[in-house]
Amino acid sequence: MVYSSVCSGIEAVTVAWEPLGFRPAWFAEIDPFCSAILAHHYPDVPNLGDFTRVQADAGPIDILAGGTPCQSFSVSGRRGGLDDPRGNLAIEFCRLAGRLRPRWIVWENVPGVLSSGRGRDFGAILGALAQLGYGCAWRVLDAQFFGVPQRRRRVFVVGHLGDWRRAAAVLLERAGMRRHSPARRQVQKETAAASGNCSGESGQRDEPACGEAHGALKVLSAFSAKDYGADAGHLAPTLRAMTHSGSRANGGGQIAVCIQEGQTGVREHATAGTVRSAAPGMQPGGSLVMQRTTLRQLMPVECERLQGLPDGYTLVPFRGKPAADGPRYRAIGNSIATPVLQWIGRRIQAVDAI
C-alpha cells in the first residue's frame, strides 16, 4: 500500500509501516530539525513542506496519515480548539483528504480533542470527513498496552472512503465491546508485566495485543521530574515535547528514573543494577535494598525506546554537527508511539485484503 503523511515529524508512521511492506509517496513537514531527520533516513522520499498547499496532483495514495498539532486541544493548554490556527489544521487535514481522495485515512491527537468546545470541535472534524464520503471510527489507545513502558493515551481516527464498517473493523474488537474490564489494580499488575516482557498478550482485556517494540526500555521506577514522584510507577509518564530553551544537555525532558548508585551510561535492557543485601564488609554504593539510589532524567536514546524508535534514530547531522539533545527531546515528545501505529497498519492490511 502507498501512503503519505502530513505533520510528519520524525516519521513514526514509516518506522511502523515499512516492515509491513507499505511504501511512502511523500512527506509534509516544515520543522527544520524534523526535516533534517527525514532527509537523513529517507533521502529518496520528497518532503512537500506545508501540507495545506499540497494539491491533488501530488499523486494517488491509498492511505493519508497524520497527527496534526494538539496544543489547542490539550487539557493542559488554553484550549482554543478549532479557533486556534494550530487546531484548525485538523480541518485542513480533512480538506487535503478531499483533494487526494485516499481510500483510508488515519488521524491522531490527544484525548482532549473529544471534549474541546464541549465536543463540538471533534464533531466538526468528523462531520467534515463525513461530507467527503468517509465513514469513520475512533478509539483511545494507550501505548502501554502495545509493548512500550509509557502511559500515552491518544485518540486515533480511522476512516474509509464510502464504508464506515471497514473503519470500525480496523479499530474495534469484539473483546473490547464486552464491558467487563478487570479491576484497576489487576490492570496495573498485568500492564507492568507486559511492559517488561512483551509476550504477545494484552495487558488489559479490552486493549489490543502489544506490538513488538524496538529495544523497549524496561523502567524500574519512573516519574515526572517536577511532580515530586506523585505518579511514580513501573511505567513512564507520557513523553511531552520541550521547547529548546526549556531543555539542556542530558536534561531528559520531564521524566526521571531511579538508577543504582554509581551506575554510568545506559544498559541495554534495564535502568537499575542487581539488588544486593547490605552485608557487613560490602563495598558501598549500589545496594538498592538500602535505597542508595540516584535520580536522573531520561537520555534521548531512552526516550526513543519509549516511543518504539530505533536507538539513535534522532541523532542525525543538523546544521553541520550532530544534533543537540534539546531538538531531539522536542521531536521525540511530539511523535507517535510506533507500536500503536504498527497495530493499526496491520489491521488496515487485514481488512483491506477482505
URVEN-V318752 format. One record per residue. N is the residue number from 1. RES is the residue in one letter. SS is DSSP state (H for helix, E for strand, - for the rest). OMEGA is omega in whole degrees, 0 to 359 (* if undefined). NEAR is the number of other ideal C-beta (glycine too) atoms within 12 Angstrom. Layout:
N	RES	SS	OMEGA	NEAR
N	RES	SS	OMEGA	NEAR
This chain:
1	M	-	180	30
2	V	E	182	24
3	Y	E	171	41
4	S	E	178	43
5	S	E	176	48
6	V	E	190	47
7	C	-	194	41
8	S	-	181	44
9	G	-	179	43
10	I	-	173	48
11	E	-	172	47
12	A	H	180	49
13	V	H	181	46
14	T	H	176	39
15	V	H	182	39
16	A	H	191	42
17	W	H	178	36
18	E	H	177	24
19	P	H	179	20
20	L	H	182	28
21	G	-	176	14
22	F	-	182	31
23	R	E	179	21
24	P	E	176	36
25	A	E	178	32
26	W	E	175	34
27	F	E	175	41
28	A	E	183	41
29	E	-	182	38
30	I	-	180	22
31	D	-	184	28
32	P	H	182	20
33	F	H	178	32
34	C	H	178	38
35	S	H	177	31
36	A	H	177	30
37	I	H	180	41
38	L	H	180	38
39	A	H	181	23
40	H	H	185	24
41	H	H	185	29
42	Y	-	185	29
43	P	-	183	14
44	D	-	180	15
45	V	-	182	29
46	P	E	174	21
47	N	E	185	34
48	L	-	176	29
49	G	-	183	22
50	D	-	185	20
51	F	H	179	35
52	T	H	180	24
53	R	H	179	17
54	V	-	183	34
55	Q	-	185	17
56	A	H	182	16
57	D	H	177	11
58	A	H	177	25
59	G	-	180	23
60	P	-	177	19
61	I	-	177	33
62	D	-	184	29
63	I	E	169	41
64	L	E	183	51
65	A	E	177	48
66	G	E	173	41
67	G	-	183	39
68	T	-	185	45
69	P	-	187	33
70	C	-	189	40
71	Q	-	184	28
72	S	-	179	30
73	F	-	185	38
74	S	-	179	29
75	V	-	178	18
76	S	-	180	15
77	G	-	181	20
78	R	-	175	16
79	R	-	177	24
80	G	-	177	21
81	G	H	182	36
82	L	H	176	31
83	D	H	176	19
84	D	-	179	25
85	P	-	178	17
86	R	-	178	24
87	G	-	182	33
88	N	-	176	25
89	L	H	174	32
90	A	H	176	47
91	I	H	177	31
92	E	H	175	30
93	F	H	178	41
94	C	H	180	35
95	R	H	177	27
96	L	H	176	38
97	A	H	178	41
98	G	H	179	25
99	R	H	185	25
100	L	H	180	37
101	R	-	174	25
102	P	-	179	40
103	R	-	183	29
104	W	E	169	43
105	I	E	175	48
106	V	E	182	53
107	W	E	184	48
108	E	E	175	44
109	N	E	181	40
110	V	E	180	36
111	P	H	179	25
112	G	H	179	28
113	V	H	181	41
114	L	H	182	28
115	S	-	180	21
116	S	H	182	34
117	G	H	182	23
118	R	H	177	12
119	G	H	184	17
120	R	H	182	17
121	D	H	179	33
122	F	H	177	32
123	G	H	179	22
124	A	H	179	24
125	I	H	179	40
126	L	H	179	31
127	G	H	179	19
128	A	H	179	29
129	L	H	179	38
130	A	H	179	24
131	Q	H	179	18
132	L	-	177	28
133	G	-	181	21
134	Y	E	169	36
135	G	E	190	28
136	C	E	169	39
137	A	E	180	34
138	W	E	183	33
139	R	E	174	33
140	V	E	181	28
141	L	E	182	41
142	D	E	184	35
143	A	H	182	47
144	Q	H	180	45
145	F	H	182	43
146	F	H	172	45
147	G	-	174	43
148	V	-	183	48
149	P	-	179	49
150	Q	E	174	47
151	R	-	184	35
152	R	-	180	39
153	R	E	180	30
154	R	E	175	40
155	V	E	175	37
156	F	E	176	42
157	V	E	175	43
158	V	E	179	43
159	G	E	176	42
160	H	E	184	37
161	L	E	174	28
162	G	-	185	19
163	D	-	180	22
164	W	H	183	24
165	R	H	177	18
166	R	H	177	28
167	A	H	179	35
168	A	H	180	24
169	A	H	178	25
170	V	H	189	37
171	L	H	189	36
172	L	-	179	28
173	E	-	181	23
174	R	H	180	12
175	A	H	181	17
176	G	H	182	23
177	M	H	186	14
178	R	-	176	12
179	R	-	173	10
180	H	-	180	11
181	S	-	179	19
182	P	-	178	19
183	A	-	185	12
184	R	H	181	11
185	R	H	179	10
186	Q	H	178	15
187	V	H	181	24
188	Q	H	181	21
189	K	H	181	19
190	E	H	180	28
191	T	H	179	35
192	A	H	179	28
193	A	H	181	25
194	A	H	181	36
195	S	H	182	40
196	G	H	182	27
197	N	-	185	19
198	C	-	186	30
199	S	-	181	16
200	G	-	177	15
201	E	-	182	20
202	S	-	175	30
203	G	-	179	38
204	Q	-	190	32
205	R	-	183	24
206	D	-	174	24
207	E	-	180	34
208	P	-	177	35
209	A	-	183	27
210	C	-	179	36
211	G	-	179	37
212	E	-	180	22
213	A	-	180	39
214	H	-	177	29
215	G	-	184	29
216	A	-	181	38
217	L	-	177	40
218	K	-	186	33
219	V	-	176	37
220	L	-	177	32
221	S	-	182	30
222	A	E	182	42
223	F	E	177	28
224	S	E	187	27
225	A	-	184	28
226	K	-	184	19
227	D	-	176	16
228	Y	-	177	11
229	G	-	183	18
230	A	-	181	11
231	D	-	182	21
232	A	-	179	23
233	G	E	181	27
234	H	-	180	31
235	L	-	178	42
236	A	E	174	45
237	P	-	182	35
238	T	-	174	37
239	L	-	177	42
240	R	-	178	36
241	A	-	176	33
242	M	-	172	30
243	T	-	181	18
244	H	H	181	22
245	S	H	182	11
246	G	H	180	19
247	S	-	178	29
248	R	-	180	16
249	A	-	182	16
250	N	-	181	22
251	G	-	174	29
252	G	-	179	38
253	G	-	185	42
254	Q	-	187	29
255	I	E	176	44
256	A	E	177	33
257	V	E	174	42
258	C	E	177	32
259	I	E	179	32
260	Q	E	181	30
261	E	-	180	23
262	G	-	180	18
263	Q	-	179	24
264	T	-	178	14
265	G	-	181	16
266	V	-	178	27
267	R	-	186	23
268	E	-	188	14
269	H	-	184	18
270	A	-	176	27
271	T	-	180	38
272	A	-	181	33
273	G	-	181	24
274	T	-	176	14
275	V	-	180	18
276	R	-	174	20
277	S	-	181	13
278	A	-	181	17
279	A	-	180	11
280	P	-	177	7
281	G	-	180	7
282	M	-	178	14
283	Q	-	180	13
284	P	-	176	14
285	G	-	176	19
286	G	-	181	25
287	S	-	178	22
288	L	-	177	26
289	V	-	179	18
290	M	-	178	17
291	Q	-	174	16
292	R	-	183	23
293	T	E	179	25
294	T	E	177	22
295	L	E	173	26
296	R	E	179	27
297	Q	E	185	32
298	L	-	174	43
299	M	-	181	33
300	P	H	181	41
301	V	H	178	30
302	E	H	176	44
303	C	H	176	51
304	E	H	180	40
305	R	H	179	42
306	L	H	177	49
307	Q	-	180	52
308	G	-	180	43
309	L	-	175	44
310	P	-	178	27
311	D	-	178	23
312	G	-	183	24
313	Y	-	182	34
314	T	-	179	43
315	L	-	183	29
316	V	-	175	31
317	P	E	180	16
318	F	E	181	26
319	R	-	172	13
320	G	-	179	9
321	K	E	178	11
322	P	E	184	17
323	A	-	175	30
324	A	-	182	26
325	D	H	184	32
326	G	H	178	27
327	P	H	180	35
328	R	H	178	43
329	Y	H	183	42
330	R	H	182	34
331	A	H	180	45
332	I	H	180	48
333	G	H	179	41
334	N	H	188	40
335	S	-	179	47
336	I	-	177	50
337	A	-	188	48
338	T	H	178	44
339	P	H	178	44
340	V	H	179	45
341	L	H	180	46
342	Q	H	177	38
343	W	H	179	41
344	I	H	179	45
345	G	H	178	38
346	R	H	180	27
347	R	H	178	35
348	I	H	179	39
349	Q	H	182	25
350	A	H	181	17
351	V	H	182	25
352	D	H	181	26
353	A	-	181	11
354	I	-	*	13
